[in-house]
Amino acid sequence: MRDDRPDRILGVMNTDEFDLYPPIEPYAVHQIAVDSVHRLYVEECGRPDGLPALFLHGGPGAGCEPAHRRFFDPTRYRIVLFDQRGCGRSTPHAELTANTTWHLVADIERIRVELGIERWLVFGGSWGSTLALAYAETHPERVAALVVRGIFLCREAEVRWFYQEGANWIHPEWWQDFIAPIPPEERHDLLTAYHRRLIGDDDAVRIEAARAWSLWEGRAATLRPNADVQSYVSNAQVALSMARIECHYFVNHAFLEPDQLLRDLGCLASIPGEIVHGRYDVICPARSAWELHQAWPSSQLHMVTDAGHSAFEPAIRRELVAATDRFAAALR
């Protein structure tokens, strides 16, 4: 049975809804050196002989949290979570060297092989949806099903919407705090201006930029303002990995060709998928979820009418748990 005990993820408290599964602890933890620089934190939870499922966190650079385990029935799933390069408990922290989409795709395959998994359900939200699609299109034979949320296809228009013009029309007061670290003469290209500061040598400048970047995202993540979310993303360590790694990816177009994820969807024709998206998602507007669904006939789209971006919006988390429950039954 699920319970209503409080759990904290990005500062968002679970309500008394009976949706998430109870808190659990890993039954195995691994440290996997994927190259001479990066060492990944990997954990396994739930049932060792259960249906394998991989959780991909957002950001990039956000890391995993204990509540992420709770989207899966621990009596039916073997749940694998890992902190992507440079964030969470993986080391070195906020490292950009050898940190690209394709390094992460290779890391996922390395983890799958190390754990002796043949095929798995892949679950990802926001940037995690980007990475889930990139992985599935590279290794479709290893993916039994996909659950993706808060769809982000990493196209130039999507990045520009949130970091240059679009979302600022919805949250103009928060936008002023976002642009504050950047002089007016540099604001025509905020991504480049932030990147210059986030990779610079001045610690104070780097932290100021990281906090402003992460606070903008944290404020926009929920339909209603949530002070706990804002406090979490303002933590210097969290903010630095999120801001540095996100900005690094976005100035490099996420290391993807234009429209690559939609272009290559044909190889997922036989893979079932569930798409969950908040109607009022300010970070990743709903158009991307709709376009993904239109290009992927074997997918189901759940447009959640009373939610923003966060996976822990009440109606979104219920849809996500319902999706993993359905696949637990269908993929047995």
BAPA-691509 format. One record per residue (C-alpha): y, z, x. Coordinates in steps of 0.25 Angstrom, whole numbers, padded with zeros to 4 digits, always signed. Each point is the difference from the previous one (the first is absolute). Layout:
BEGIN
YZX ...
***
This chain:
BEGIN
+0000+0000+0000 +0014-0002+0004 +0010+0011+0000 +0015+0003-0002 +0002+0008+0013 +0013-0004+0007 -0001-0010+0012 +0012-0005+0009 +0001-0014+0004 +0014-0005+0005 +0004+0013-0006 -0004-0005-0014 -0007+0011-0008 -0012-0003-0009 +0003+0004-0014 -0010+0006-0010 -0006-0014-0003 -0015-0001+0002 +0001-0013+0008 -0002+0003+0015 -0013+0005+0005 +0000+0014+0006 +0004+0002+0015 -0011-0002+0010 -0001+0001+0015 -0006-0010+0009 -0015+0001+0004 +0003-0008+0013 +0012-0003+0009 +0001-0010+0011 +0009-0004+0011 -0002-0015+0003 +0007-0006+0012 +0003-0014-0004 +0006-0004+0013 +0007+0006+0012 +0012+0004-0008 -0004+0004-0014 -0010+0011-0005 -0002+0000-0015 -0003+0012-0009 -0011-0003-0010 -0006+0009-0010 -0012-0001-0010 +0000+0008-0013 -0009+0001-0012 -0014-0005+0000 -0006-0005+0013 -0010-0009-0008 +0010-0004-0010 +0007-0013-0003 +0009-0003+0012 +0015+0000-0002 +0012-0002+0009 +0013+0006-0003 +0012-0008+0007 +0013+0008+0000 +0014-0006-0001 +0012-0001+0008 -0004-0006+0010 +0001+0014+0007 -0001+0010-0011 -0014+0005+0003 -0011+0006-0009 +0001+0013-0008 -0010+0009-0006 +0003-0004-0014 -0004-0014+0004 -0015+0004-0001 +0002+0004-0014 +0001-0014-0006 -0016-0002+0002 -0011+0008-0007 -0006+0008+0012 -0014+0000-0007 -0001-0015+0000 +0009-0005+0012 -0001+0001+0015 +0015+0000+0002 +0006-0005+0014 +0015+0003+0003 +0007-0003+0013 +0014+0001+0006 +0004-0013+0004 +0006-0003+0014 +0011+0009+0004 +0001+0009-0012 -0006+0013-0006 -0011+0006+0009 -0002-0013+0008 +0006-0001+0014 +0010-0003+0006 +0010+0004-0010 +0009-0011-0005 -0005-0010+0011 +0003-0015-0003 -0008-0006+0012 -0012-0008-0005 +0004+0004-0015 -0001-0012-0009 -0007-0004-0013 -0011-0006+0008 -0002+0012+0009 -0002+0008-0013 -0009-0010-0006 -0009+0000+0013 +0001+0016-0001 -0006+0000-0014 -0012-0009+0004 -0002+0009+0012 +0000+0012-0009 -0010-0007-0009 -0009-0003+0011 +0001+0013+0007 -0004+0007-0014 -0011-0010-0003 +0005-0005-0013 -0004-0013-0005 +0011-0002-0011 +0010+0009-0007 +0010+0001-0010 +0014-0001+0006 +0011+0008-0007 +0015-0002+0005 +0014+0002-0006 +0013-0005+0004 -0001-0004+0015 -0015+0004-0002 -0001-0012-0010 +0005-0009+0010 -0010+0004+0010 -0011+0000-0010 +0002-0014-0003 +0002-0004+0014 -0013+0007+0003 -0008-0006-0012 +0005-0014+0003 -0005+0001+0015 -0013+0007-0004 -0003-0003-0014 -0015+0002+0002 +0003+0014+0003 +0007+0003-0013 -0007+0004-0012 +0013+0002-0009 +0015+0003+0002 +0009+0010-0007 +0014-0003+0004 +0013+0007-0005 +0015-0002+0002 -0002-0014+0005 +0008-0004+0012 -0003-0014+0006 +0010+0002+0011 +0008-0013-0003 +0014-0001+0005 +0006+0001-0014 -0008+0013-0003 +0005+0006+0013 +0014-0005-0002 +0000+0006-0014 -0002+0014+0005 +0007+0000+0013 +0012-0009-0002 +0004-0004-0015 -0007+0003-0013 -0005+0014-0001 +0014+0005+0004 +0005-0005-0013 -0009+0010-0007 +0002+0012+0009 +0014-0003+0006 +0003+0015+0003 -0013+0002+0008 +0003-0014+0007 +0013+0006+0006 -0009+0011+0007 -0009-0012+0005 +0011-0008+0006 +0008+0012+0006 -0006-0001+0014 +0003-0014+0001 +0015-0005+0003 +0006-0009-0010 +0000-0012+0010 -0015+0001+0001 -0004+0001-0015 -0002-0015-0002 -0013+0002+0006 -0005+0014-0002 -0014-0002+0004 +0004-0004+0014 +0010+0011+0001 -0010+0010-0003 -0010-0006+0009 +0010+0001+0012 +0002+0015-0003 -0015+0003-0003 -0005-0006+0013 +0012+0005+0009 -0001+0012+0010 +0010+0009-0007 -0008+0011-0007 +0011+0004-0009 +0004-0014-0004 -0015-0003-0002 -0003+0012-0009 +0013-0002-0008 -0004-0014-0003 -0014+0004-0003 +0004+0011-0010 +0010-0009-0007 -0011-0012-0001 -0011+0010-0005 +0009+0007-0010 +0004-0013-0007 -0015-0003-0002 -0003+0014-0004 +0011+0000-0011 -0004-0013-0005 -0015+0003-0001 +0000+0007-0013 +0005-0003-0014 +0007+0013-0001 +0006+0007+0013 -0009+0009+0007 +0006+0010+0010 -0014+0003+0006 -0002-0015+0004 +0014-0001+0006 -0003+0013+0008 -0013-0006+0005 +0005-0013+0005 +0012+0007+0007 -0009+0007+0009 +0003-0005+0014 -0015-0004+0004 -0003-0006-0013 +0013-0008-0001 -0001-0005+0014 -0014-0006-0001 +0004-0006-0014 +0013-0006+0004 -0004-0005+0014 -0013-0006-0004 +0005-0006-0013 +0013-0006+0006 -0009-0006+0011 -0009-0006-0010 +0011-0006-0008 +0009-0006+0011 -0013-0007+0004 -0003-0005-0015 -0012+0009+0000 -0007-0009+0010 -0003-0009-0012 +0003-0015-0002 +0009-0003-0013 -0008+0003-0012 -0012+0002+0008 -0007+0010-0009 +0002-0008-0013 -0004-0013+0007 -0013+0005+0005 -0004+0007-0013 -0011-0010-0003 -0010+0007+0009 +0001+0012-0009 -0004-0008-0013 -0014+0007-0001 +0006+0014+0003 +0004+0009-0012 +0013+0007+0001 +0009+0009-0007 +0015-0001+0001 +0008+0013-0004 +0016-0002+0000 +0011+0009-0005 +0009-0009-0009 +0013+0007+0006 -0005+0000+0014 +0013-0002+0008 -0006-0001+0014 -0010-0011-0004 +0005-0007-0012 -0011-0004-0011 +0001-0015+0003 -0009+0001+0012 -0011+0007-0008 +0001-0011-0011 +0000-0011+0010 -0012+0006+0007 -0008+0001-0013 +0004-0014-0004 -0006-0005+0014 -0012+0009-0001 -0008-0003-0013 -0011+0010+0003 +0011+0011+0000 +0004+0009-0012 +0015+0004-0001 +0004+0014-0005 +0015+0000-0001 +0004+0015-0002 +0012+0000-0010 +0005+0015+0004 -0001+0000+0015 +0007-0004+0013 -0006-0002+0014 -0008+0013+0004 -0015+0000-0002 +0002+0014-0005 +0009-0004-0012 -0009+0007-0011 -0003-0013-0007 -0003-0008+0012 -0009+0010+0006 -0008+0000-0013 -0002-0015+0001 -0004+0001+0014 -0011+0011-0002 -0005-0008-0013 -0001-0013+0009 -0008+0008+0011 -0009+0006-0011 -0003-0014-0006 -0004-0006+0014 -0008+0012+0002 -0008-0004-0012 +0000-0015+0002 -0003+0000+0015 -0012+0009+0000 
***
